């Protein structure tokens, strides 16, 4: 279900800004009854809202090495590699991509040496034909889409 109601979009934007705030605060900020908010969240949980989660500062947990890795793998190894990545404890996100590559992943490690060991193990276990590693220095912006009134206009309900 695609929300076309302005109040529904305001609710989604408020949750994207801060999903941990009490529903009473959300209610006040968007002028919607708490019971309506609760009903809309319950109705949309399975379709529109994929997951309630929190964003962590991994470096404060001792994981100072983050990288985005792009991989091209031989066809016969794609499924096995995907399974391996999904089970690996240091992988934060896995995406299937295009333009000549198969996977993009975000990996989180304590040290650069641990990431190097991970890459070496990938090369040993799978037929990786090409890879690029991009070290993440700093989060400049993260999870900002659908947090501002400009986004309401984009989905066709803003002023």
C-alpha positions in Angstrom: 0.0 0.0 0.0 1.4 3.3 -1.1 0.5 6.1 1.4 -1.1 9.1 -0.3 -2.5 10.8 2.8 -0.5 13.8 3.9 -0.8 12.8 7.6 0.4 9.3 6.9 3.5 10.7 5.2 4.1 13.0 8.1 3.9 10.0 10.4 6.5 8.1 8.3 8.8 11.1 8.2 8.5 11.6 12.0 9.4 7.9 12.6 12.3 8.2 10.2 13.7 11.2 12.1 13.4 9.4 15.4 11.7 6.0 15.7 12.4 5.8 19.4 10.2 8.7 20.5 7.1 7.9 22.4 3.9 7.8 20.3 2.5 10.7 22.5 5.4 12.9 21.2 4.8 11.8 17.7 1.1 12.6 18.2 1.8 16.1 19.4 4.3 16.8 16.6 2.0 15.8 13.7 -1.3 16.5 15.4 -2.7 13.0 15.1 -4.4 10.9 17.8 -2.2 8.2 19.4 -4.8 5.6 18.6 -4.7 6.5 14.9 -0.9 6.3 14.9 -1.0 2.9 16.6 -3.6 1.6 14.1 -1.6 2.8 11.1 1.6 1.3 12.4 -0.1 -2.0 13.0 -1.7 -2.0 9.6 1.5 -1.0 7.8 4.1 -3.0 9.7 4.0 -6.0 7.3 4.0 -4.0 4.1 5.6 -0.6 4.2 7.8 -0.6 7.3 10.4 -3.3 6.8 12.2 -3.3 10.1 12.5 -1.4 13.4 16.1 -1.1 14.2 18.8 1.2 15.6 22.0 2.6 14.1 25.1 1.9 16.0 28.4 3.7 16.2 30.6 0.7 15.6 33.8 2.4 16.5 32.6 2.9 20.1 32.2 -0.9 20.3 35.8 -1.3 19.2 35.1 -1.9 15.4 37.1 0.9 13.8 37.4 -0.7 10.3 34.4 -0.4 8.0 34.5 -1.0 4.3 32.2 -1.2 1.3 33.2 -4.1 -0.9 32.1 -4.7 -4.5 32.6 -8.3 -5.9 32.3 -10.0 -9.3 32.2 -13.7 -8.9 32.1 -16.7 -11.3 28.5 -17.8 -11.9 29.0 -21.2 -10.3 30.0 -19.6 -7.0 27.3 -16.9 -6.7 24.9 -18.9 -4.5 27.7 -20.3 -2.2 29.2 -16.8 -1.8 25.8 -15.3 -1.0 25.2 -17.9 1.6 28.6 -17.4 3.1 28.2 -13.6 3.3 24.8 -13.9 4.9 26.2 -16.1 7.6 29.4 -14.2 8.2 29.3 -12.3 11.5 31.3 -9.2 10.3 28.9 -8.5 7.4 26.4 -5.7 8.1 24.7 -5.6 4.7 24.7 -7.5 1.4 23.2 -6.2 -1.8 22.9 -7.8 -5.3 24.0 -5.2 -7.8 24.5 -4.8 -11.6 26.9 -3.2 -14.1 29.3 -6.1 -14.2 29.3 -6.9 -10.5 27.3 -9.3 -8.4 27.5 -8.1 -4.7 28.1 -5.0 -2.7 28.6 -5.5 1.0 29.3 -3.5 4.1 31.8 -5.2 6.4 32.7 -4.2 9.9 35.9 -5.3 11.6 38.0 -4.4 14.6 41.1 -3.8 12.7 42.3 -3.5 9.1 44.2 -6.8 9.5 40.9 -8.6 10.2 39.5 -7.2 7.0 42.5 -8.3 5.0 42.1 -11.8 6.5 38.5 -11.8 5.4 39.4 -10.8 1.9 42.1 -13.5 1.7 39.6 -16.1 2.8 37.1 -15.0 0.2 39.8 -15.4 -2.5 40.7 -18.9 -1.2 37.1 -20.1 -1.0 35.4 -18.6 -4.1 36.2 -17.7 -7.7 36.3 -13.9 -7.3 37.1 -12.4 -10.7 37.2 -8.8 -9.5 36.8 -6.9 -6.3 37.0 -3.3 -5.1 37.3 -2.2 -1.5 36.3 1.2 -0.3 37.2 2.1 3.3 34.5 4.1 5.0 36.1 7.0 6.7 33.0 8.8 8.1 29.2 8.7 7.8 28.3 12.0 6.2 24.6 11.2 6.0 22.7 8.0 6.7 19.0 7.1 6.6 17.9 10.6 5.6 15.5 9.9 2.8 11.8 10.5 3.9 12.8 12.7 6.8 11.9 16.1 5.4 8.9 17.9 3.8 10.7 17.9 0.5 10.2 14.1 0.5 6.5 14.5 1.1 6.4 16.6 -2.1 8.3 13.8 -3.9 5.6 11.3 -3.1 2.9 13.7 -4.1 1.3 14.8 -0.8 3.3 17.9 0.2 2.4 21.6 -0.4 
